[in-house]
């Protein structure tokens, strides 16, 4: 049975975890969002989010982006390789509605799956 939760062990929590991903990442991006990834030694993938106040001033806008990003990860986590992922929001992400954001994330996840299969 596939578990679709998003427990604490599936999150990047400390700055050290984030720095590890930022050192030598695999990138998949669009003008509004970038997903960085780096292989981990665990048996599952993990997710970290960075949504800067610079791009989205209001907290409820940043929370919407994070909520949709977590949901997208949660639904595809069984298919994702054992990598640490960091989602970086860029300028213009606030212009995407929920459906467009979910579709964009889905496309980027699929690109990372293909990159992992090549390497």
C-alpha positions in Angstrom: 0.0 0.0 0.0 1.3 3.4 -0.9 1.3 6.0 1.8 0.5 9.5 0.7 1.2 11.4 3.9 3.5 14.3 4.4 5.2 13.6 7.8 8.1 15.4 9.4 10.6 13.0 7.9 9.6 14.0 4.4 10.6 17.6 5.0 13.9 19.5 4.8 14.0 21.2 8.2 17.5 22.6 8.9 19.7 25.0 7.0 22.3 22.3 6.5 19.7 20.2 4.5 19.0 23.2 2.3 22.7 24.0 1.8 23.3 20.5 0.7 20.8 20.8 -2.1 22.0 24.3 -3.1 25.7 23.1 -3.5 25.3 21.0 -6.6 21.7 20.7 -7.7 19.9 19.3 -10.7 17.5 22.0 -11.9 14.1 22.1 -13.6 12.5 25.5 -14.0 10.0 27.7 -15.6 9.9 31.5 -15.4 7.8 31.4 -12.2 9.3 28.4 -10.3 12.4 26.3 -10.0 12.8 22.9 -8.4 16.3 22.0 -7.3 17.2 18.4 -6.5 20.1 16.4 -5.1 20.4 12.7 -4.4 20.1 11.7 -0.7 21.1 8.5 1.0 17.6 7.9 2.4 14.9 5.6 1.2 12.5 8.4 0.4 12.5 11.9 -1.1 12.2 15.1 1.0 10.9 18.5 0.2 11.9 22.1 1.2 10.2 25.3 0.2 11.4 28.8 -0.3 8.8 31.5 -1.0 10.4 34.9 -0.6 8.5 37.9 0.8 10.1 39.8 -2.0 7.9 38.1 -4.6 4.7 37.7 -2.6 4.0 40.4 0.1 1.0 38.9 1.8 1.4 35.8 4.0 -1.8 34.1 2.6 -0.4 34.3 -0.9 2.9 32.7 0.2 0.9 30.0 2.2 -1.2 29.2 -0.9 2.0 28.5 -3.0 3.4 26.3 -0.2 0.2 24.4 0.3 -0.2 23.6 -3.4 3.5 22.7 -3.6 3.3 20.3 -0.7 0.1 18.7 -2.1 1.8 18.2 -5.5 4.8 16.6 -3.9 2.6 14.4 -1.6 0.6 13.0 -4.6 3.7 12.1 -6.6 6.1 11.1 -3.8 5.8 7.4 -4.6 7.1 8.0 -8.2 9.8 10.5 -7.2 13.4 9.3 -6.9 15.3 9.4 -3.5 16.3 13.1 -3.8 16.1 16.1 -1.7 14.0 18.7 -3.5 13.8 22.5 -2.9 11.1 24.5 -4.6 12.1 28.1 -5.2 9.4 30.6 -6.0 10.3 33.4 -8.5 8.9 36.6 -9.6 5.4 36.2 -11.2 4.4 33.1 -9.3 1.5 35.1 -7.7 0.0 35.5 -11.2 -0.6 31.8 -11.5 -3.9 30.4 -10.3 -4.1 27.1 -8.4 -4.7 25.0 -11.5 -1.9 26.5 -13.5 0.5 26.2 -10.5 -0.4 22.6 -10.0 0.1 21.9 -13.7 3.5 23.6 -13.8 4.7 21.7 -10.7 3.5 18.4 -12.3 5.5 19.2 -15.4 8.6 19.9 -13.3 8.3 16.8 -11.2 8.0 14.7 -14.4 11.2 16.4 -15.7 13.0 15.4 -12.5 11.8 11.9 -12.8 13.3 11.7 -16.3 16.6 13.3 -15.2 16.9 10.8 -12.4 16.3 7.9 -14.7 19.1 9.1 -17.1 21.7 9.3 -14.3 
